[in-house]
Amino acid sequence: MPVVAVIDGVKILLYWDEHPPVHFHAEYRAQISLDTLQIMEGWLPAPQLRKVTAWAEPRKRQLLMAWMACESDQHPGKIA
């Protein structure tokens, strides 16, 4: 599972064999929807969740491209 970023110590991951809907993982604790930036499954402390979603909002397109790369068995790269 590639780490695409680290936000305030929280690893942002995508898995190679992901399932819809489009989402990313914050550490191994939370699945976050790319569309709504809300937790779909799991849990993350509120301060960390705010930082992760603030980071993700302007990077939705990059996260979608990384998701699509993983679906094609390609490395998604890093997202700054």
Biopython code that builds the backbone (N, CA, C, O; Angstrom):
import numpy as np
from Bio.PDB.StructureBuilder import StructureBuilder

atoms = [
    (1, "MET", "N", (0.828, -1.166, 0.000)),
    (1, "MET", "CA", (0.000, 0.000, 0.000)),
    (1, "MET", "C", (0.881, 1.241, 0.000)),
    (1, "MET", "O", (1.576, 1.506, 0.980)),
    (2, "PRO", "N", (0.859, 1.986, -1.066)),
    (2, "PRO", "CA", (1.712, 3.161, -1.187)),
    (2, "PRO", "C", (1.275, 4.300, -0.260)),
    (2, "PRO", "O", (0.087, 4.583, -0.106)),
    (3, "VAL", "N", (2.263, 4.933, 0.341)),
    (3, "VAL", "CA", (2.043, 6.154, 1.113)),
    (3, "VAL", "C", (2.215, 7.315, 0.138)),
    (3, "VAL", "O", (3.295, 7.494, -0.426)),
    (4, "VAL", "N", (1.156, 8.106, -0.065)),
    (4, "VAL", "CA", (1.242, 9.218, -1.012)),
    (4, "VAL", "C", (1.597, 10.531, -0.324)),
    (4, "VAL", "O", (2.045, 11.471, -0.980)),
    (5, "ALA", "N", (1.400, 10.605, 0.996)),
    (5, "ALA", "CA", (1.743, 11.822, 1.738)),
    (5, "ALA", "C", (1.758, 11.512, 3.230)),
    (5, "ALA", "O", (1.244, 10.486, 3.674)),
    (6, "VAL", "N", (2.350, 12.411, 3.980)),
    (6, "VAL", "CA", (2.299, 12.357, 5.438)),
    (6, "VAL", "C", (1.886, 13.752, 5.903)),
    (6, "VAL", "O", (2.592, 14.732, 5.665)),
    (7, "ILE", "N", (0.740, 13.827, 6.563)),
    (7, "ILE", "CA", (0.186, 15.094, 7.013)),
    (7, "ILE", "C", (0.228, 15.128, 8.535)),
    (7, "ILE", "O", (-0.508, 14.400, 9.201)),
    (8, "ASP", "N", (1.085, 15.971, 9.074)),
    (8, "ASP", "CA", (1.218, 16.109, 10.523)),
    (8, "ASP", "C", (1.363, 14.740, 11.200)),
    (8, "ASP", "O", (0.750, 14.474, 12.234)),
    (9, "GLY", "N", (2.181, 13.890, 10.598)),
    (9, "GLY", "CA", (2.441, 12.572, 11.163)),
    (9, "GLY", "C", (1.448, 11.492, 10.762)),
    (9, "GLY", "O", (1.651, 10.326, 11.097)),
    (10, "VAL", "N", (0.385, 11.842, 10.058)),
    (10, "VAL", "CA", (-0.629, 10.876, 9.619)),
    (10, "VAL", "C", (-0.311, 10.459, 8.182)),
    (10, "VAL", "O", (-0.276, 11.291, 7.275)),
    (11, "LYS", "N", (-0.082, 9.168, 7.990)),
    (11, "LYS", "CA", (0.199, 8.655, 6.647)),
    (11, "LYS", "C", (-1.092, 8.582, 5.836)),
    (11, "LYS", "O", (-2.123, 8.108, 6.314)),
    (12, "ILE", "N", (-1.006, 9.065, 4.594)),
    (12, "ILE", "CA", (-2.120, 8.977, 3.649)),
    (12, "ILE", "C", (-1.766, 7.861, 2.682)),
    (12, "ILE", "O", (-0.746, 7.916, 1.996)),
    (13, "LEU", "N", (-2.631, 6.840, 2.636)),
    (13, "LEU", "CA", (-2.342, 5.636, 1.862)),
    (13, "LEU", "C", (-3.437, 5.330, 0.852)),
    (13, "LEU", "O", (-4.602, 5.688, 1.028)),
    (14, "LEU", "N", (-3.022, 4.660, -0.204)),
    (14, "LEU", "CA", (-3.952, 4.053, -1.154)),
    (14, "LEU", "C", (-3.557, 2.594, -1.251)),
    (14, "LEU", "O", (-2.377, 2.256, -1.157)),
    (15, "TYR", "N", (-4.534, 1.734, -1.438)),
    (15, "TYR", "CA", (-4.245, 0.310, -1.580)),
    (15, "TYR", "C", (-4.314, -0.062, -3.055)),
    (15, "TYR", "O", (-5.041, 0.558, -3.832)),
    (16, "TRP", "N", (-3.546, -1.086, -3.432)),
    (16, "TRP", "CA", (-3.502, -1.512, -4.839)),
    (16, "TRP", "C", (-4.838, -2.079, -5.288)),
    (16, "TRP", "O", (-5.256, -1.831, -6.419)),
    (17, "ASP", "N", (-5.510, -2.823, -4.442)),
    (17, "ASP", "CA", (-6.753, -3.505, -4.854)),
    (17, "ASP", "C", (-7.970, -2.825, -4.235)),
    (17, "ASP", "O", (-8.789, -3.477, -3.588)),
    (18, "GLU", "N", (-8.083, -1.524, -4.435)),
    (18, "GLU", "CA", (-9.158, -0.751, -3.826)),
    (18, "GLU", "C", (-10.517, -1.089, -4.424)),
    (18, "GLU", "O", (-10.622, -1.700, -5.487)),
    (19, "HIS", "N", (-11.527, -0.681, -3.720)),
    (19, "HIS", "CA", (-12.920, -0.884, -4.118)),
    (19, "HIS", "C", (-13.615, 0.471, -4.124)),
    (19, "HIS", "O", (-13.238, 1.364, -3.365)),
    (20, "PRO", "N", (-14.625, 0.631, -4.974)),
    (20, "PRO", "CA", (-15.395, 1.874, -4.948)),
    (20, "PRO", "C", (-16.171, 1.990, -3.645)),
    (20, "PRO", "O", (-16.397, 0.979, -2.980)),
    (21, "PRO", "N", (-16.577, 3.165, -3.271)),
    (21, "PRO", "CA", (-16.330, 4.461, -3.893)),
    (21, "PRO", "C", (-14.890, 4.926, -3.668)),
    (21, "PRO", "O", (-14.170, 4.399, -2.820)),
    (22, "VAL", "N", (-14.497, 5.925, -4.453)),
    (22, "VAL", "CA", (-13.134, 6.436, -4.380)),
    (22, "VAL", "C", (-12.876, 6.986, -2.979)),
    (22, "VAL", "O", (-13.650, 7.792, -2.461)),
    (23, "HIS", "N", (-11.779, 6.539, -2.378)),
    (23, "HIS", "CA", (-11.428, 6.977, -1.031)),
    (23, "HIS", "C", (-9.932, 6.799, -0.812)),
    (23, "HIS", "O", (-9.237, 6.187, -1.623)),
    (24, "PHE", "N", (-9.458, 7.342, 0.291)),
    (24, "PHE", "CA", (-8.079, 7.124, 0.704)),
    (24, "PHE", "C", (-8.087, 6.759, 2.173)),
    (24, "PHE", "O", (-9.096, 6.912, 2.861)),
    (25, "HIS", "N", (-6.967, 6.282, 2.636)),
    (25, "HIS", "CA", (-6.843, 5.852, 4.028)),
    (25, "HIS", "C", (-5.955, 6.836, 4.777)),
    (25, "HIS", "O", (-4.910, 7.251, 4.276)),
    (26, "ALA", "N", (-6.377, 7.200, 5.970)),
    (26, "ALA", "CA", (-5.558, 8.005, 6.861)),
    (26, "ALA", "C", (-5.037, 7.029, 7.910)),
    (26, "ALA", "O", (-5.782, 6.537, 8.758)),
    (27, "GLU", "N", (-3.720, 6.764, 7.824)),
    (27, "GLU", "CA", (-3.128, 5.691, 8.617)),
    (27, "GLU", "C", (-3.868, 4.405, 8.255)),
    (27, "GLU", "O", (-4.252, 4.216, 7.100)),
    (28, "TYR", "N", (-4.063, 3.553, 9.198)),
    (28, "TYR", "CA", (-4.812, 2.327, 8.941)),
    (28, "TYR", "C", (-6.141, 2.407, 9.672)),
    (28, "TYR", "O", (-6.844, 1.407, 9.817)),
    (29, "ARG", "N", (-6.479, 3.610, 10.134)),
    (29, "ARG", "CA", (-7.636, 3.788, 10.999)),
    (29, "ARG", "C", (-8.891, 4.272, 10.306)),
    (29, "ARG", "O", (-9.992, 3.920, 10.730)),
    (30, "ALA", "N", (-8.767, 5.062, 9.260)),
    (30, "ALA", "CA", (-9.949, 5.693, 8.678)),
    (30, "ALA", "C", (-9.904, 5.633, 7.157)),
    (30, "ALA", "O", (-8.861, 5.852, 6.540)),
    (31, "GLN", "N", (-11.061, 5.331, 6.565)),
    (31, "GLN", "CA", (-11.255, 5.451, 5.125)),
    (31, "GLN", "C", (-12.032, 6.740, 4.910)),
    (31, "GLN", "O", (-13.099, 6.935, 5.492)),
    (32, "ILE", "N", (-11.494, 7.621, 4.071)),
    (32, "ILE", "CA", (-12.106, 8.927, 3.851)),
    (32, "ILE", "C", (-12.546, 9.038, 2.397)),
    (32, "ILE", "O", (-11.752, 8.831, 1.478)),
    (33, "SER", "N", (-13.818, 9.366, 2.200)),
    (33, "SER", "CA", (-14.384, 9.534, 0.865)),
    (33, "SER", "C", (-13.729, 10.719, 0.174)),
    (33, "SER", "O", (-13.573, 11.784, 0.771)),
    (34, "LEU", "N", (-13.350, 10.533, -1.073)),
    (34, "LEU", "CA", (-12.768, 11.642, -1.820)),
    (34, "LEU", "C", (-13.834, 12.671, -2.181)),
    (34, "LEU", "O", (-13.537, 13.864, -2.238)),
    (35, "ASP", "N", (-15.050, 12.242, -2.423)),
    (35, "ASP", "CA", (-16.123, 13.170, -2.791)),
    (35, "ASP", "C", (-16.508, 14.089, -1.641)),
    (35, "ASP", "O", (-16.606, 15.302, -1.824)),
    (36, "THR", "N", (-16.726, 13.529, -0.468)),
    (36, "THR", "CA", (-17.254, 14.303, 0.654)),
    (36, "THR", "C", (-16.200, 14.672, 1.690)),
    (36, "THR", "O", (-16.421, 15.554, 2.520)),
    (37, "LEU", "N", (-15.057, 13.999, 1.642)),
    (37, "LEU", "CA", (-13.997, 14.137, 2.646)),
    (37, "LEU", "C", (-14.501, 13.833, 4.049)),
    (37, "LEU", "O", (-14.029, 14.404, 5.032)),
    (38, "GLN", "N", (-15.462, 12.931, 4.124)),
    (38, "GLN", "CA", (-15.954, 12.455, 5.410)),
    (38, "GLN", "C", (-15.501, 11.013, 5.600)),
    (38, "GLN", "O", (-15.269, 10.282, 4.637)),
    (39, "ILE", "N", (-15.381, 10.625, 6.870)),
    (39, "ILE", "CA", (-14.974, 9.256, 7.179)),
    (39, "ILE", "C", (-16.077, 8.288, 6.768)),
    (39, "ILE", "O", (-17.232, 8.432, 7.168)),
    (40, "MET", "N", (-15.699, 7.307, 5.967)),
    (40, "MET", "CA", (-16.627, 6.257, 5.538)),
    (40, "MET", "C", (-16.611, 5.100, 6.528)),
    (40, "MET", "O", (-17.627, 4.454, 6.785)),
    (41, "GLU", "N", (-15.433, 4.865, 7.068)),
    (41, "GLU", "CA", (-15.251, 3.742, 7.978)),
    (41, "GLU", "C", (-14.054, 4.042, 8.867)),
    (41, "GLU", "O", (-13.072, 4.630, 8.414)),
    (42, "GLY", "N", (-14.129, 3.648, 10.108)),
    (42, "GLY", "CA", (-13.022, 3.851, 11.023)),
    (42, "GLY", "C", (-13.157, 5.136, 11.821)),
    (42, "GLY", "O", (-14.254, 5.660, 12.014)),
    (43, "TRP", "N", (-12.013, 5.630, 12.280)),
    (43, "TRP", "CA", (-11.995, 6.774, 13.178)),
    (43, "TRP", "C", (-10.650, 7.465, 13.112)),
    (43, "TRP", "O", (-9.622, 6.823, 12.894)),
    (44, "LEU", "N", (-10.656, 8.772, 13.301)),
    (44, "LEU", "CA", (-9.452, 9.571, 13.379)),
    (44, "LEU", "C", (-9.748, 10.719, 14.343)),
    (44, "LEU", "O", (-10.831, 11.300, 14.272)),
    (45, "PRO", "N", (-8.832, 11.062, 15.235)),
    (45, "PRO", "CA", (-9.091, 12.178, 16.147)),
    (45, "PRO", "C", (-9.426, 13.462, 15.371)),
    (45, "PRO", "O", (-8.860, 13.718, 14.308)),
    (46, "ALA", "N", (-10.331, 14.246, 15.905)),
    (46, "ALA", "CA", (-10.824, 15.450, 15.221)),
    (46, "ALA", "C", (-9.714, 16.391, 14.759)),
    (46, "ALA", "O", (-9.775, 16.859, 13.623)),
    (47, "PRO", "N", (-8.699, 16.696, 15.581)),
    (47, "PRO", "CA", (-7.649, 17.606, 15.093)),
    (47, "PRO", "C", (-6.907, 17.049, 13.872)),
    (47, "PRO", "O", (-6.604, 17.789, 12.936)),
    (48, "GLN", "N", (-6.619, 15.757, 13.888)),
    (48, "GLN", "CA", (-5.945, 15.143, 12.745)),
    (48, "GLN", "C", (-6.863, 15.094, 11.532)),
    (48, "GLN", "O", (-6.418, 15.331, 10.409)),
    (49, "LEU", "N", (-8.133, 14.792, 11.746)),
    (49, "LEU", "CA", (-9.084, 14.756, 10.636)),
    (49, "LEU", "C", (-9.187, 16.123, 9.970)),
    (49, "LEU", "O", (-9.225, 16.204, 8.742)),
    (50, "ARG", "N", (-9.231, 17.191, 10.747)),
    (50, "ARG", "CA", (-9.297, 18.541, 10.171)),
    (50, "ARG", "C", (-8.065, 18.824, 9.311)),
    (50, "ARG", "O", (-8.193, 19.386, 8.223)),
    (51, "LYS", "N", (-6.885, 18.447, 9.777)),
    (51, "LYS", "CA", (-5.662, 18.689, 9.014)),
    (51, "LYS", "C", (-5.643, 17.869, 7.729)),
    (51, "LYS", "O", (-5.260, 18.366, 6.670)),
    (52, "VAL", "N", (-6.057, 16.621, 7.833)),
    (52, "VAL", "CA", (-6.061, 15.744, 6.652)),
    (52, "VAL", "C", (-7.060, 16.247, 5.617)),
    (52, "VAL", "O", (-6.733, 16.299, 4.432)),
    (53, "THR", "N", (-8.263, 16.617, 6.033)),
    (53, "THR", "CA", (-9.266, 17.081, 5.067)),
    (53, "THR", "C", (-8.894, 18.441, 4.483)),
    (53, "THR", "O", (-9.167, 18.707, 3.313)),
    (54, "ALA", "N", (-8.271, 19.307, 5.289)),
    (54, "ALA", "CA", (-7.812, 20.599, 4.757)),
    (54, "ALA", "C", (-6.726, 20.385, 3.708)),
    (54, "ALA", "O", (-6.667, 21.111, 2.715)),
    (55, "TRP", "N", (-5.870, 19.392, 3.925)),
    (55, "TRP", "CA", (-4.842, 19.056, 2.941)),
    (55, "TRP", "C", (-5.483, 18.467, 1.687)),
    (55, "TRP", "O", (-5.091, 18.813, 0.572)),
    (56, "ALA", "N", (-6.456, 17.588, 1.858)),
    (56, "ALA", "CA", (-7.042, 16.848, 0.741)),
    (56, "ALA", "C", (-7.928, 17.716, -0.160)),
    (56, "ALA", "O", (-7.974, 17.499, -1.371)),
    (57, "GLU", "N", (-8.622, 18.683, 0.412)),
    (57, "GLU", "CA", (-9.575, 19.488, -0.373)),
    (57, "GLU", "C", (-8.975, 20.043, -1.665)),
    (57, "GLU", "O", (-9.547, 19.813, -2.730)),
    (58, "PRO", "N", (-7.854, 20.759, -1.623)),
    (58, "PRO", "CA", (-7.312, 21.284, -2.885)),
    (58, "PRO", "C", (-6.576, 20.236, -3.724)),
    (58, "PRO", "O", (-6.093, 20.547, -4.812)),
    (59, "ARG", "N", (-6.488, 19.015, -3.235)),
    (59, "ARG", "CA", (-5.754, 17.955, -3.937)),
    (59, "ARG", "C", (-6.661, 16.815, -4.400)),
    (59, "ARG", "O", (-6.186, 15.715, -4.685)),
    (60, "LYS", "N", (-7.940, 17.073, -4.474)),
    (60, "LYS", "CA", (-8.879, 16.012, -4.862)),
    (60, "LYS", "C", (-8.530, 15.419, -6.224)),
    (60, "LYS", "O", (-8.576, 14.202, -6.407)),
    (61, "ARG", "N", (-8.190, 16.263, -7.158)),
    (61, "ARG", "CA", (-7.856, 15.759, -8.506)),
    (61, "ARG", "C", (-6.606, 14.880, -8.451)),
    (61, "ARG", "O", (-6.573, 13.817, -9.071)),
    (62, "GLN", "N", (-5.587, 15.307, -7.721)),
    (62, "GLN", "CA", (-4.368, 14.511, -7.593)),
    (62, "GLN", "C", (-4.667, 13.176, -6.908)),
    (62, "GLN", "O", (-4.126, 12.141, -7.298)),
    (63, "LEU", "N", (-5.516, 13.200, -5.903)),
    (63, "LEU", "CA", (-5.884, 11.962, -5.212)),
    (63, "LEU", "C", (-6.656, 11.034, -6.149)),
    (63, "LEU", "O", (-6.460, 9.819, -6.119)),
    (64, "LEU", "N", (-7.530, 11.600, -6.980)),
    (64, "LEU", "CA", (-8.262, 10.779, -7.951)),
    (64, "LEU", "C", (-7.300, 10.157, -8.959)),
    (64, "LEU", "O", (-7.437, 8.982, -9.301)),
    (65, "MET", "N", (-6.340, 10.925, -9.431)),
    (65, "MET", "CA", (-5.356, 10.387, -10.374)),
    (65, "MET", "C", (-4.524, 9.278, -9.717)),
    (65, "MET", "O", (-4.206, 8.276, -10.358)),
    (66, "ALA", "N", (-4.179, 9.457, -8.456)),
    (66, "ALA", "CA", (-3.434, 8.431, -7.726)),
    (66, "ALA", "C", (-4.277, 7.172, -7.570)),
    (66, "ALA", "O", (-3.766, 6.061, -7.712)),
    (67, "TRP", "N", (-5.574, 7.339, -7.278)),
    (67, "TRP", "CA", (-6.506, 6.215, -7.176)),
    (67, "TRP", "C", (-6.525, 5.438, -8.493)),
    (67, "TRP", "O", (-6.433, 4.210, -8.503)),
    (68, "MET", "N", (-6.647, 6.167, -9.599)),
    (68, "MET", "CA", (-6.710, 5.527, -10.914)),
    (68, "MET", "C", (-5.397, 4.808, -11.233)),
    (68, "MET", "O", (-5.417, 3.743, -11.848)),
    (69, "ALA", "N", (-4.279, 5.364, -10.831)),
    (69, "ALA", "CA", (-2.985, 4.699, -11.043)),
    (69, "ALA", "C", (-2.959, 3.371, -10.296)),
    (69, "ALA", "O", (-2.524, 2.358, -10.844)),
    (70, "CYS", "N", (-3.421, 3.372, -9.052)),
    (70, "CYS", "CA", (-3.453, 2.124, -8.278)),
    (70, "CYS", "C", (-4.358, 1.095, -8.931)),
    (70, "CYS", "O", (-4.036, -0.093, -8.958)),
    (71, "GLU", "N", (-5.490, 1.546, -9.456)),
    (71, "GLU", "CA", (-6.400, 0.616, -10.148)),
    (71, "GLU", "C", (-5.725, -0.022, -11.353)),
    (71, "GLU", "O", (-6.063, -1.144, -11.731)),
    (72, "SER", "N", (-4.776, 0.681, -11.960)),
    (72, "SER", "CA", (-4.044, 0.177, -13.134)),
    (72, "SER", "C", (-2.727, -0.494, -12.750)),
    (72, "SER", "O", (-1.865, -0.733, -13.595)),
    (73, "ASP", "N", (-2.587, -0.800, -11.436)),
    (73, "ASP", "CA", (-1.363, -1.433, -10.939)),
    (73, "ASP", "C", (-0.119, -0.598, -11.173)),
    (73, "ASP", "O", (0.968, -1.143, -11.370)),
    (74, "GLN", "N", (-0.266, 0.720, -11.153)),
    (74, "GLN", "CA", (0.866, 1.625, -11.272)),
    (74, "GLN", "C", (1.067, 2.324, -9.934)),
    (74, "GLN", "O", (0.127, 2.465, -9.152)),
    (75, "HIS", "N", (2.280, 2.755, -9.680)),
    (75, "HIS", "CA", (2.560, 3.470, -8.435)),
    (75, "HIS", "C", (1.934, 4.867, -8.533)),
    (75, "HIS", "O", (2.094, 5.542, -9.550)),
    (76, "PRO", "N", (1.228, 5.302, -7.493)),
    (76, "PRO", "CA", (0.551, 6.592, -7.557)),
    (76, "PRO", "C", (1.466, 7.780, -7.362)),
    (76, "PRO", "O", (1.061, 8.910, -7.635)),
    (77, "GLY", "N", (2.676, 7.566, -6.904)),
    (77, "GLY", "CA", (3.584, 8.680, -6.662)),
    (77, "GLY", "C", (3.257, 9.400, -5.369)),
    (77, "GLY", "O", (2.387, 8.971, -4.610)),
    (78, "LYS", "N", (3.947, 10.480, -5.124)),
    (78, "LYS", "CA", (3.743, 11.288, -3.923)),
    (78, "LYS", "C", (2.890, 12.493, -4.249)),
    (78, "LYS", "O", (2.908, 12.986, -5.377)),
    (79, "ILE", "N", (2.147, 12.967, -3.274)),
    (79, "ILE", "CA", (1.335, 14.172, -3.420)),
    (79, "ILE", "C", (1.801, 15.159, -2.359)),
    (79, "ILE", "O", (1.714, 14.886, -1.162)),
    (80, "ALA", "N", (2.288, 16.292, -2.802)),
    (80, "ALA", "CA", (2.820, 17.305, -1.864)),
    (80, "ALA", "C", (1.711, 18.140, -1.254)),
    (80, "ALA", "O", (1.981, 19.031, -0.449)),
]
sb = StructureBuilder()
sb.init_structure("model")
sb.init_model(0)
sb.init_chain("A")
sb.init_seg("    ")
for serial, (resi, resn, name, xyz) in enumerate(atoms, 1):
    if name == "N":
        sb.init_residue(resn, " ", resi, " ")
    sb.init_atom(name, np.array(xyz, "f"), 0.0, 1.0, " ", f" {name:<3s}", serial, name[0])
structure = sb.get_structure()
